[in-house]
Amino acid sequence: MPDAETATMTFMVSPTSTASASAGQPKRLWSHLQGCVDWLLAGPRPQPGDIQNELLQQRTNKTKTVVVAVFASLLIATIATALTGAAWAYAWMLAELVLGSTRIFLLVKALARIKADPRAAANVTPVWAGLTSVILISAGCYQCVGSGILPLALMAGIGLANLVGGIASRNAGTPRYGILLICILTLPFAVATILSPVPFLFLIGLQTPVYTAGMIFLLLENHKILLDLHHSEHNNRQMAHHDLLTGLPNRALNLKLFSELLAGPWPEISSTASKLTVFCLDLDGFKGVNDRFGHAAGDAVLVAVADRLRASVRDADHVCRLGGDEFVILLPDISDREAADIARRIVARVSEPFAFAPGGRVGASIGLASSPRDGTTADELLSAADRAMYEAKRRGKGGFVIHSPGAEIAAFAPMVKAPALAC
């Protein structure tokens, strides 16, 4: 009896397990396929995500190369049709018309997408279209050699050589993919010439692998040159837009971020969030640390403060260093209450002692200004936040002030009592 129950239970559970396994198979298959694509489009050495995306986008910028390649392959197919009149030649010519038009359309679309957003992830659809086109051309050139017509075979070989040169140039950012395309184009052609009954045509087949190896080496050299160029440009951008000591965005990038954030969509009228809140932050007691412990300790304090500021804000916020011990923090789409909570957290974190200099403690005075209440431009917001920051210092340092008309009057007309905004 227990055996019968076990058998019944097994029968009942088995369909569910089978269904779950069947449902998981497509996901695993897609995951493996995506992994193969990622490997194929990657270079010999892993690269940062932004550089890898730039290398992928580099293919899209060479539209003229693709147009010439499409025209050249269509020309070969047309001549093959005229010389042979065979069904395979007509099919090849028709396929070249459809696939070539599709490739150009996808390329133009991808190029427009990159121009609209240079940081957008590269589209891999043109990659699959290119691979399909190369397979088609390789099969057509194989048939050209098999036709036994010597001028057609030679024309196919010259056309493949031109295409391989373009591939070595255009796919310098994706060497594995480029090597695959070169091999698909040349190796079947080499086999066809070696097996051809046309006298001495096999000599071309013997030479083709040597030519293929040379183009692969050229492709790898182009990849190294292109990679060095992208790394140099990346380092130059980093130095131009980031503070060398802390790695935070500098004054130039701060203004760029201001423009981007202020140009974005405005919150709804019913929302309590401001479009952009700006913190002007100045360290209290930093000069004393420099004088007592030296400039090396002062630099270490600035690096540690930068880390604490990053840890105190949201992922969407931007911490910038304008110079010395002055920092600016940009907080998009945030309410006054949330901004005040972050300001309190910053004041508390910055005032904590440093392990490398326990006696070298600093504080933070912060001024807050929000758009559109305190201004709609970078200059207006920075001026308002700067006034509020000096009001925070006047009230005793180690706190923050939210800018308001009352805070302005307190700063410039002492006879008017300022509202208690500092915390």
C-alpha positions in Angstrom: 0.0 0.0 0.0 2.7 2.6 0.8 4.2 1.8 -2.7 0.9 2.7 -4.3 0.6 6.0 -2.4 4.2 6.9 -3.3 3.5 6.1 -7.0 0.3 8.2 -6.9 2.2 11.2 -5.3 4.9 10.9 -7.9 2.4 10.9 -10.7 0.8 14.0 -9.3 4.0 16.0 -8.7 5.7 15.0 -11.9 3.6 17.2 -14.4 4.2 20.3 -12.2 8.0 19.7 -12.1 8.0 19.1 -15.8 6.1 22.3 -16.5 8.5 24.3 -14.3 11.5 22.8 -16.0 10.0 23.6 -19.4 9.3 27.2 -18.4 12.8 27.6 -17.1 14.5 26.3 -20.3 13.7 29.3 -22.5 15.1 31.6 -19.8 18.3 29.6 -19.5 18.6 29.4 -23.3 18.1 33.2 -23.6 20.6 33.8 -20.8 23.2 31.6 -22.5 22.6 33.3 -25.8 22.9 36.8 -24.2 26.2 35.7 -22.7 27.5 34.5 -26.1 26.5 37.9 -27.6 28.2 39.8 -24.8 31.4 37.8 -25.2 31.3 38.2 -29.0 31.0 42.0 -28.7 33.6 42.4 -26.0 37.3 42.8 -26.5 40.2 40.7 -25.3 40.3 42.7 -22.0 37.4 43.8 -19.9 36.6 47.5 -20.2 34.5 49.9 -18.1 30.9 50.1 -19.2 31.1 53.6 -20.7 34.1 52.8 -22.8 32.6 49.4 -23.9 29.5 51.3 -25.0 31.6 53.8 -26.9 33.4 51.0 -28.7 30.1 49.5 -29.8 28.8 52.9 -30.9 31.9 53.5 -33.0 30.6 50.9 -35.5 27.5 53.0 -36.0 29.4 56.2 -37.0 30.9 54.6 -40.1 27.8 54.7 -42.3 29.6 55.3 -45.5 31.5 52.1 -45.1 28.3 50.1 -44.8 26.7 51.9 -47.8 29.7 51.0 -50.0 29.7 47.4 -48.7 26.0 47.0 -49.5 26.5 48.5 -53.0 29.6 46.3 -53.6 27.8 43.0 -52.6 24.7 44.0 -54.7 27.0 44.6 -57.7 28.6 41.2 -57.4 25.2 39.6 -57.1 23.9 41.5 -60.1 26.9 40.5 -62.3 26.5 36.9 -61.2 22.9 37.0 -62.3 23.8 38.5 -65.7 26.6 35.9 -66.3 25.0 32.8 -65.0 21.2 33.3 -65.2 21.0 30.8 -62.3 18.2 30.7 -59.8 20.7 31.0 -56.9 22.0 34.3 -58.4 18.5 35.8 -58.7 17.8 34.8 -55.1 21.1 36.3 -54.0 20.4 39.6 -55.8 16.9 39.8 -54.3 18.1 39.0 -50.8 20.9 41.7 -51.1 18.2 44.3 -52.1 16.1 43.5 -49.0 18.9 42.9 -46.5 21.0 45.8 -47.7 18.0 48.3 -47.4 17.3 46.9 -44.0 20.9 47.3 -42.8 21.0 51.0 -43.9 17.6 51.7 -42.3 18.7 50.1 -39.0 22.0 52.0 -39.1 20.4 55.4 -39.7 18.0 54.7 -36.9 20.8 53.7 -34.5 22.8 56.8 -35.5 19.8 59.1 -34.8 19.4 57.5 -31.4 23.0 58.0 -30.5 22.9 61.7 -31.6 19.8 62.2 -29.4 21.5 60.5 -26.4 25.2 59.7 -26.7 25.1 57.8 -23.4 22.3 55.5 -24.6 23.2 51.8 -24.7 24.3 50.6 -28.1 21.7 48.7 -30.2 22.8 45.2 -31.2 20.2 44.7 -33.9 22.5 46.1 -36.7 25.1 43.5 -35.5 22.8 40.6 -36.3 21.9 42.2 -39.6 25.6 42.5 -40.4 26.3 38.9 -39.5 23.4 37.7 -41.7 24.6 39.8 -44.6 28.2 38.4 -44.3 26.8 34.8 -44.4 24.7 35.6 -47.5 27.7 37.2 -49.3 30.0 34.3 -48.4 27.5 31.8 -49.8 27.0 33.8 -53.0 30.8 34.1 -53.6 31.1 30.4 -53.0 28.6 29.8 -55.8 30.5 32.3 -58.0 33.6 30.1 -57.7 31.5 27.0 -58.2 30.1 28.3 -61.4 33.4 27.7 -63.2 33.4 31.2 -64.7 36.9 32.5 -64.1 36.1 36.3 -64.4 33.2 35.8 -61.9 35.4 33.9 -59.5 38.1 36.6 -59.6 35.5 39.4 -59.2 34.1 37.6 -56.2 37.6 37.4 -54.7 38.3 41.1 -55.2 35.0 42.0 -53.7 35.6 39.9 -50.6 39.1 41.5 -50.2 37.4 45.0 -50.3 34.8 43.9 -47.8 37.3 42.4 -45.4 39.3 45.6 -45.4 36.1 47.5 -44.4 35.3 45.0 -41.7 38.8 45.3 -40.2 38.4 49.1 -40.0 34.7 49.3 -38.9 34.9 46.6 -36.3 38.0 47.7 -34.5 35.9 48.3 -31.4 34.5 44.7 -31.5 37.5 42.5 -32.6 35.9 39.1 -31.8 32.9 40.0 -33.9 35.1 41.3 -36.7 37.3 38.2 -36.7 34.2 36.1 -37.0 33.0 38.1 -40.0 36.4 37.9 -41.7 36.6 34.1 -41.3 33.0 33.6 -42.5 33.8 35.6 -45.7 37.2 34.2 -46.6 37.4 30.6 -45.5 34.5 29.2 -47.5 35.9 31.1 -50.5 39.3 29.5 -50.0 37.8 26.0 -49.9 35.8 26.7 -53.1 38.9 27.8 -55.0 41.0 24.8 -53.8 38.2 22.4 -55.0 37.6 24.3 -58.2 38.5 22.5 -61.5 39.6 25.8 -63.0 43.3 25.5 -63.6 45.6 27.2 -61.1 42.6 28.7 -59.2 43.7 26.7 -56.2 46.6 29.0 -55.7 44.2 31.8 -54.6 42.8 29.3 -52.1 46.2 28.7 -50.7 46.9 32.4 -50.4 43.6 33.3 -48.8 44.3 32.0 -45.3 47.5 34.1 -45.2 45.6 37.2 -46.2 42.9 36.3 -43.6 45.6 36.1 -40.8 47.1 39.4 -41.9 43.7 41.2 -41.8 43.0 39.7 -38.3 46.3 41.0 -37.0 45.5 44.4 -38.5 42.1 44.4 -36.8 43.7 43.6 -33.5 46.2 46.5 -33.9 43.4 48.8 -34.8 41.6 47.7 -31.7 44.6 48.5 -29.5 45.0 52.0 -31.1 41.2 52.7 -30.7 41.2 51.5 -27.1 44.2 53.7 -26.2 42.4 56.7 -27.8 39.2 56.1 -25.9 41.1 55.7 -22.6 43.0 58.9 -23.3 39.8 60.8 -24.0 38.2 59.3 -20.9 41.1 60.4 -18.7 41.0 63.9 -20.3 37.3 64.2 -19.6 37.8 63.0 -16.1 40.5 65.6 -15.4 38.6 68.4 -17.0 35.3 67.7 -15.1 36.4 66.2 -11.8 38.4 67.4 -8.9 41.8 65.5 -8.9 41.9 65.2 -5.1 38.4 63.9 -4.2 37.2 62.7 -7.6 34.0 64.8 -7.2 32.6 66.9 -10.1 34.4 70.3 -10.3 33.1 73.8 -11.0 32.8 73.2 -14.8 30.8 69.9 -14.4 28.8 71.5 -11.7 27.5 74.2 -14.1 26.8 71.5 -16.7 24.8 69.5 -14.1 22.9 72.7 -13.2 21.9 73.2 -16.8 20.8 69.6 -17.3 18.7 69.5 -14.1 17.1 72.8 -14.6 16.2 71.9 -18.2 14.3 68.8 -17.1 10.5 68.5 -16.5 9.1 70.6 -13.7 7.2 68.9 -10.8 3.4 69.1 -10.8 1.7 72.1 -9.1 0.3 69.8 -6.4 3.7 68.4 -5.6 5.6 69.5 -2.5 8.9 68.7 -4.1 11.1 71.5 -5.5 12.6 71.0 -9.0 16.1 71.5 -7.6 17.5 72.2 -4.2 21.1 73.5 -3.8 23.3 73.1 -0.8 26.3 75.4 -0.4 28.6 73.8 2.2 31.6 75.2 3.8 33.8 73.4 6.4 34.2 74.9 9.8 37.6 74.7 11.4 39.4 73.3 8.3 42.1 76.0 8.4 42.9 75.0 12.0 43.4 71.4 10.8 45.7 72.5 8.1 47.8 74.7 10.4 48.0 72.1 13.1 48.5 68.9 11.2 49.8 70.1 7.8 48.5 70.1 4.3 48.8 66.4 3.8 46.3 65.9 6.7 44.1 68.6 5.3 44.0 66.8 1.9 43.1 63.6 3.8 40.3 65.4 5.6 38.9 66.7 2.3 38.9 63.2 0.8 37.2 61.8 3.9 34.6 64.6 3.9 33.9 63.9 0.2 33.2 60.2 1.0 30.9 61.2 3.9 29.0 63.6 1.7 28.5 60.9 -1.0 27.3 58.5 1.7 24.8 61.0 3.1 22.9 61.9 -0.1 20.6 60.0 -2.4 21.7 58.2 -5.6 20.1 60.9 -7.7 22.0 63.7 -6.0 25.3 65.3 -7.1 28.1 66.3 -4.8 30.6 68.8 -6.3 33.8 70.5 -5.0 34.2 74.0 -6.1 37.7 74.4 -4.5 39.3 74.6 -1.1 36.8 73.5 1.5 33.7 74.7 -0.5 31.2 72.1 -1.7 27.9 72.3 -3.7 25.3 69.6 -3.6 22.5 69.4 -6.2 19.3 67.6 -5.1 16.6 67.2 -7.8 12.9 66.7 -7.0 13.1 66.9 -3.2 10.9 68.5 -0.6 12.1 71.0 2.1 11.6 68.3 4.8 13.7 65.7 2.9 16.4 68.3 2.2 16.5 69.3 5.9 16.9 65.6 6.9 19.8 65.2 4.5 21.4 68.5 5.8 21.1 67.3 9.4 22.7 63.9 8.4 25.6 65.7 6.6 26.3 68.0 9.6 26.4 65.0 11.9 28.6 62.9 9.6 31.1 65.6 8.8 31.6 66.4 12.5 32.6 62.9 13.4 36.4 62.5 14.2 38.8 61.1 11.7 40.7 57.9 12.5 44.0 59.3 11.0 43.7 62.6 13.0 41.5 62.2 16.0 42.2 65.7 17.2 41.5 67.3 13.8 37.7 67.6 13.7 35.7 69.9 11.4 32.2 71.0 11.1 29.8 72.0 8.3 27.7 75.1 7.7 25.1 74.7 4.9 22.9 77.1 3.1 19.8 75.7 1.2 18.1 77.3 -1.8 15.3 75.7 -4.0 14.0 76.3 -7.4 11.7 77.9 -8.4 11.2 79.6 -5.0 14.7 81.1 -4.7 15.5 81.4 -8.4 15.4 79.6 -11.8 19.0 79.9 -12.9 22.3 78.5 -11.5 23.5 82.0 -10.5 20.4 82.8 -8.6 20.3 79.5 -6.7 24.0 79.6 -5.9 23.7 83.2 -4.6 20.7 82.4 -2.5 22.3 79.2 -1.1 25.6 81.1 -0.4 23.7 83.9 1.5 22.0 81.2 3.6 25.3 79.5 4.3 26.8 82.7 5.6 23.7 83.1 7.8 24.3 79.6 9.2 27.9 80.6 10.0 26.8 83.8 11.7 24.4 81.9 13.9 27.2 79.7 15.3 28.3 77.3 12.6 27.7 73.6 12.5 24.2 74.0 11.2 22.1 74.9 8.2 19.7 77.6 7.1 17.0 77.4 4.5 17.0 80.5 2.4 14.0 82.8 2.6 13.4 86.5 2.2 13.7 86.7 6.0 17.2 85.2 5.9 18.2 87.8 3.3 17.0 90.7 5.5 18.8 89.2 8.5 22.0 89.1 6.6 21.9 92.7 5.3 19.6 94.5 7.8 20.3 93.4 11.4 17.5 95.5 12.8 15.0 92.9 11.5 14.9 89.7 13.5 15.5 86.6 11.3 13.2 83.6 11.6 14.7 80.6 13.4 15.5 78.4 10.4 18.8 76.9 11.6 19.0 73.5 13.1 
